[in-house]
Amino acid sequence: MTKYTLEQWRKLKGLSQEELARKSGLSARTIINYEKEPNAFSKASYQKVQKIADILEIKLSQFIL
């Protein structure tokens, strides 16, 4: 199983930060923070991380946190 960071997955799926934010219901600033500060993403709620994984069509275990 391949693991990538949030930014790598987002780019592989062809989404901009703004598109991912819109689809997830999060702000673009939040997505930017998650990408720049992996510690922030690893501390995000399960629901937020699961929503992003669903949008990217991946399993949670495929994220590098």
NORSULRA-V488764 format. One record per backbone hydrogen bond with DSSP energy under -1.0 kcal/mol. CO is the residue of the C=O (numbers start at 0). NH is the residue of the N-H. Records with the same first field share a line. If there is no record, write none. Layout:
BEGIN
CO=NH, NH
END
This chain:
BEGIN
3=63
4=8
5=9
6=10
7=11
8=12
9=14
10=13
15=19
16=20
17=21
18=22
19=23
20=24, 25
26=30
27=31
28=32
29=33
30=34
31=35
32=36
36=39, 40
37=41
40=43
44=48
45=49
46=50
47=51
48=52
49=53
50=54
51=55
52=57
58=61
59=62
61=3
END
